Amino acid sequence: MNKRPIAITILASLYLTVGIAGFAVHLREPLARHAFQFDDALIELTELIAIACGVFMLQGRNWARWLALAWIAFHVVVSLFDSLQKAALHLLFFGLIVYCLFRPGSRAFFQQAKEIDT
C-alpha cells in the first residue's frame, strides 16, 4: 500500500484550512445583518466543498482530487470578473494544484485507493 504523498497531505490540509476559515469569515456578515441571502448560501457552499475536498483527498478518493481541481478552476473564472491580478494568482494556484494532484506518486496514491474501493 502506497503512503500518502506529502504534497497531497499539504494540499488537503490547505483545502481544509481555506474551507473552514472561509466558512467562518463569510458567515459573519449575514449573521451581523441578521439576514441570509441566496449569495451567502452559495459562498458557504463553496467553502463546504473545499472542506469535503480536503477530507476526502486525505482518504485518497479520486473524485475528490477532480472536485478540488474544479473548485480552483471555478475560482479562476470568478476572479476574472474581479481583477486580472486575482485571476493571475488563482491561475498560478491552479497550476500548482494540478502539478501536486497529477504527479506520478499522487496518481498512484489515488489509483490505489480507487482499486481498494472496488
PLY file of the C-alpha trace (Angstrom):
ply
format ascii 1.0
element vertex 118
property float x
property float y
property float z
element edge 117
property int vertex1
property int vertex2
end_header
0.00 0.00 0.00
1.44 3.37 -1.07
1.79 6.01 1.57
0.04 9.31 1.01
2.44 11.74 -0.70
3.37 14.75 1.43
2.15 17.05 -1.37
-1.35 15.57 -1.04
-1.28 15.91 2.75
-0.26 19.57 2.45
-2.76 20.32 -0.31
-5.63 18.60 1.51
-4.71 20.49 4.68
-4.77 23.75 2.75
-8.21 22.95 1.34
-9.42 22.18 4.86
-7.92 25.38 6.25
-9.27 27.58 3.46
-12.69 25.95 3.69
-13.01 26.24 7.45
-11.59 29.77 7.64
-13.63 30.92 4.64
-16.80 29.44 6.09
-16.27 31.25 9.40
-15.29 34.59 7.83
-18.08 34.62 5.26
-20.69 33.59 7.82
-20.01 36.64 9.99
-21.52 39.12 7.51
-25.00 37.57 7.18
-25.10 36.96 10.91
-24.24 40.61 11.57
-27.04 41.88 9.32
-29.47 39.22 10.56
-30.32 38.23 7.00
-29.15 35.26 4.99
-29.37 35.75 1.23
-29.01 33.31 -1.66
-25.50 34.58 -2.47
-24.44 33.91 1.11
-25.60 30.32 0.79
-23.62 29.86 -2.44
-20.47 31.23 -0.83
-20.87 28.91 2.15
-21.47 26.00 -0.22
-18.15 26.64 -1.97
-16.43 26.62 1.43
-18.10 23.32 2.35
-16.93 21.88 -0.97
-13.35 22.88 -0.11
-13.68 21.11 3.24
-15.03 17.98 1.54
-12.14 18.07 -0.95
-9.63 18.18 1.89
-11.23 15.40 3.91
-11.69 13.02 1.02
-8.32 13.72 -0.61
-6.73 12.63 2.67
-8.64 9.37 2.24
-7.37 9.01 -1.32
-10.71 9.41 -3.06
-10.05 10.02 -6.74
-13.24 12.04 -7.22
-12.04 14.46 -4.51
-8.95 15.45 -6.47
-11.13 16.18 -9.51
-13.53 18.17 -7.35
-10.56 20.09 -5.89
-9.43 20.89 -9.41
-12.94 22.04 -10.38
-13.09 24.15 -7.19
-9.93 26.10 -8.03
-10.95 26.36 -11.72
-14.23 27.91 -10.57
-12.23 30.45 -8.54
-10.09 31.29 -11.58
-13.24 32.07 -13.59
-14.88 34.07 -10.79
-11.71 36.08 -10.20
-11.70 37.11 -13.88
-14.75 39.25 -13.07
-12.86 40.96 -10.24
-9.33 41.76 -11.39
-6.62 40.40 -13.62
-4.22 40.26 -10.66
-6.57 37.97 -8.71
-7.16 35.88 -11.82
-3.42 35.52 -12.36
-2.88 34.49 -8.76
-5.69 31.93 -8.92
-4.28 30.64 -12.20
-0.90 30.20 -10.53
-2.58 28.26 -7.70
-4.41 26.20 -10.33
-1.10 25.23 -11.95
0.48 24.28 -8.63
-2.55 22.23 -7.65
-2.56 20.40 -11.00
1.12 19.64 -10.51
0.55 18.28 -6.98
-2.50 16.22 -7.87
-1.16 14.61 -11.04
2.45 13.81 -10.17
3.22 10.10 -10.56
3.20 9.45 -6.79
-0.10 11.26 -6.38
-1.70 9.41 -9.26
-0.54 6.10 -7.79
-1.98 7.05 -4.39
-5.39 7.92 -5.81
-5.40 4.91 -8.16
-4.56 2.57 -5.28
-7.41 3.94 -3.17
-9.73 3.55 -6.15
-8.78 -0.12 -6.54
-9.36 -0.79 -2.83
-12.87 0.73 -3.05
-13.90 -1.60 -5.89
0 1
1 2
2 3
3 4
4 5
5 6
6 7
7 8
8 9
9 10
10 11
11 12
12 13
13 14
14 15
15 16
16 17
17 18
18 19
19 20
20 21
21 22
22 23
23 24
24 25
25 26
26 27
27 28
28 29
29 30
30 31
31 32
32 33
33 34
34 35
35 36
36 37
37 38
38 39
39 40
40 41
41 42
42 43
43 44
44 45
45 46
46 47
47 48
48 49
49 50
50 51
51 52
52 53
53 54
54 55
55 56
56 57
57 58
58 59
59 60
60 61
61 62
62 63
63 64
64 65
65 66
66 67
67 68
68 69
69 70
70 71
71 72
72 73
73 74
74 75
75 76
76 77
77 78
78 79
79 80
80 81
81 82
82 83
83 84
84 85
85 86
86 87
87 88
88 89
89 90
90 91
91 92
92 93
93 94
94 95
95 96
96 97
97 98
98 99
99 100
100 101
101 102
102 103
103 104
104 105
105 106
106 107
107 108
108 109
109 110
110 111
111 112
112 113
113 114
114 115
115 116
116 117
